[in-house]
Amino acid sequence: MLKNSRLLPAWFILILSVTIVSCSETGDPNSNPDPVLPETLYVNLIGTLPHDTSAYTQGFEVHDGILWESTGHYGFSTLRKLNLSDGSIIQTYPLPDTLFGEGITILNNKVYQLTWTSGFVLEWNVLNPVLHVSDTIDTEGWGICSVSSSTVVTSNGSATLSFRDVNSFDTLWTINVNIDGSPIHLLNELEYAEGSIYANRYYSDYIYRIDPETGNVTALIDASSLLSGSNRINAGVLNGIAWDPQREAFLLTGKNWPSIFIVTF
Ligand SMILES: [Ca+2]
């Protein structure tokens, strides 16, 4: 039939050509010959610090030798300063009963603390922490980290991370976190270290290492070995990641966990 293609109407040949080109460009997703799959890493335990089991951990970050923690639940939400050497609580700053504390990050000597459904972004000066509302966001606040002196990244329980101007909290751009194109939902507490974003995923013992340019997951970190069976009984999910530049290690904890684990991957 194609031998006689000069006899076919021009519109038919055009449609046939477009169909062949679009099929070859799209391909069959199930036969992707070169899937981009992340490597699996495991935690290497260096040490442990005690952790307050009443702390429903929502955010964790090291700044200038202090470990900062945010805790959640209405009526129990706090911002805390912890001693980086021994894990002891230096100071606790309670939130109003109407706010549910979420992720924190520290930028330009200010702690920015998200709240779950209120939309309020709280701001505390690190030298004299007094609560005031800095901005609002138009989505749920879950995790937050800083990727530059002017840009923070927030999660809201979906697979999308929002890059925001720290002065307005307006969204500059977003990335969709994925493994070989499949979205990774329920992203929660965040940390930025060594050029990558690290994320807890709600209900998971894995930490996801994410390329901030593409959203591709570049490594799965299996942290399931951290809590022994007896320690798991009253403990919630993994939800604290803080990079400690002095130790060159991560501090990991979770909601109501009895310990903070000092680890490398
Ligand atoms: Ca963090």
Boltz pocket constraint, residues with backbone or C-beta under 6 A from the ligand:
constraints:
  - pocket:
      binder: B
      contacts: [[A, 59], [A, 60], [A, 61], [A, 104], [A, 144], [A, 145], [A, 189], [A, 190], [A, 191], [A, 240], [A, 241], [A, 242]]
      max_distance: 6.0
